[in-house]
Amino acid sequence: MGSRIVELLSGKYQFEGIGRSAGIDIANKNSVLEKIQNSDGEVVLHLAAKTDVDGCEKDKRLGQDGEAWKINVEGTRNIADACFQTEKKLIYISTDFVFDGTKDTYFEQDLPNPVNWYAQTKYEGEKIIQELESPWNIVRIAYPYRAKFTKSDFFRSILKRLQEGNPIIAVTDHIFTPTFIDDIAFALDAIINSSSTGIFHVVGSQSLSPFDAAKLIADEFGLDKSNIAKTTRSKFFVDRAPRPFQLALKNDRITKLGIPMRTFEEGLGEIKKQIN
């Protein structure tokens, strides 16, 4: 996501990396503070996280000594402290997974209730951000996807399997809200330039099941849908970290800033143009 944000917004902003590529370990408080103090940047976009849900669950037994906690919680605390000391605005990227998936629809004001360790560490990060006395935003995203990148996402994984004629087994009783990464970039631009603080759900405008998403991908790219089979979450996620399964998030707050968040179908249409 970070690389696409830079691609789309580099004509408007100058970006300076403060992650591993810049030799910074966000779990090292002093190096984070030094880097942010020496930067002329006015806004910090905190996208760093350990996001492997099942990998994070294995970290749970290590607690605060695990990588998930060190990156997602202590790393966030270090960045938040540095932003407070330097009076920089902090935008923290969080996740729809902070919710437990027991409601039909989630709004920004709904109380998180994580059901796995990844989500718990991200929620702990949210709580750190909300204690800041300097400007902050929490931006919750969900299943970001884009046209091209070295690392795959759920959309390109499904597309590749369909193109190769391989079978896909997709869950029917899980609802998610996929988000076109280009829309996330433009939403962040709006948030940077807004005086609004607090939480934003920067997600797509269509919630659906992975099974329905796979069918839409096949339709958009003219591929055979007969290879798409149905399954249920209880069968698909056996021996894996617990998941929240009803994750329809509302994006009314960001759309009020004038940012249209595309439906999954609209996102696929734009991606097809970009690929071609």
C-alpha positions, 0 to 999 in steps of 0.5 A, spaced: 500 500 500 505 504 501 508 504 494 502 505 491 501 511 495 507 514 493 506 513 486 499 517 486 501 522 491 508 524 489 506 530 485 503 533 491 508 531 497 515 529 498 516 522 502 521 520 506 521 512 508 522 511 516 521 503 515 526 498 514 528 500 507 531 506 511 535 502 516 530 504 522 527 499 526 520 502 529 521 497 535 528 501 537 525 508 540 531 512 540 532 511 532 525 512 531 525 519 535 532 521 532 529 520 525 522 523 526 526 529 529 531 530 523 525 530 518 522 536 515 515 532 514 509 535 518 505 528 517 507 521 519 503 515 515 504 509 520 503 503 515 508 499 519 505 492 522 506 485 522 499 483 518 500 475 518 494 473 522 496 466 523 503 468 524 501 473 529 497 468 533 503 463 534 506 470 537 501 470 542 504 465 547 510 470 547 506 476 549 510 482 549 516 478 547 513 476 541 514 480 534 507 482 533 507 486 540 514 489 538 512 491 532 504 493 532 504 495 539 511 498 542 513 500 535 506 504 534 508 507 541 515 509 539 512 513 533 506 516 537 511 519 542 516 521 537 510 525 533 508 528 540 515 530 541 516 533 534 508 536 534 507 532 527 500 529 525 500 522 526 496 517 521 495 510 524 493 505 519 489 500 522 484 494 520 477 492 520 479 486 524 479 490 531 471 488 530 469 481 533 464 480 527 458 479 530 454 486 528 451 486 521 454 493 520 460 497 523 461 504 524 467 508 527 464 509 533 463 502 534 467 499 540 472 494 538 473 487 540 478 483 537 478 475 537 485 474 535 492 476 537 493 480 530 487 484 531 489 485 539 495 488 537 492 493 532 487 495 537 492 496 543 496 501 537 489 504 536 488 505 544 495 508 544 494 513 538 487 515 542 491 518 548 495 522 544 495 530 545 498 532 538 493 531 532 492 524 530 487 520 525 486 512 525 484 509 518 481 502 518 482 499 512 480 492 509 483 487 504 486 492 500 487 490 493 491 493 487 492 492 479 500 490 480 505 489 485 510 484 487 507 481 493 500 478 491 493 480 494 487 476 495 484 479 488 490 477 484 491 471 487 484 469 485 485 472 478 491 468 477 488 461 479 482 463 474 487 465 469 491 458 470 484 454 470 486 452 477 480 450 482 478 455 487 474 454 494 471 460 496 467 461 503 460 463 502 458 465 510 464 470 511 462 478 509 468 483 508 469 489 505 475 490 500 478 496 498 481 499 492 488 501 494 488 507 489 482 510 493 485 509 500 491 514 497 486 519 495 482 518 502 489 519 505 490 526 501 484 528 504 485 526 511 492 530 511 489 536 508 483 536 513 482 539 520 478 532 522 481 528 527 479 521 530 477 515 526 475 514 519 473 507 515 477 508 509 474 502 506 470 500 499 463 501 498 461 494 497 461 488 502 460 481 500 463 474 501 469 471 498 465 467 493 461 472 490 468 476 489 471 470 486 465 470 481 465 478 480 473 477 478 471 471 473 465 476 470 470 482 469 475 478 466 471 473 462 474 467 465 470 460 467 466 461 473 465 453 473 472 452 477 469 456 483 466 452 488 463 453 495 465 452 502 464 455 509 468 458 514 468 452 519 471 448 513 476 453 510 479 456 517 480 449 520 487 450 525 488 457 523 487 463 528 480 465 529 477 470 525 471 475 525 466 473 519 461 479 519 465 485 517 461 490 513 464 497 515 461 503 513 465 509 510 460 515 510 465 519 514 470 519 509 465 520 503 463 526 507 470 529 505 468 528 498 472 522 497 468 516 493 470 509 495 469 505 489 465 498 490 468 492 488 465 491 482 468 499 480 474 497 483 475 491 478 473 495 472 478 500 474 484 495 475 482 492 468 483 499 465 490 499 468 492 492 467 490 493 459 
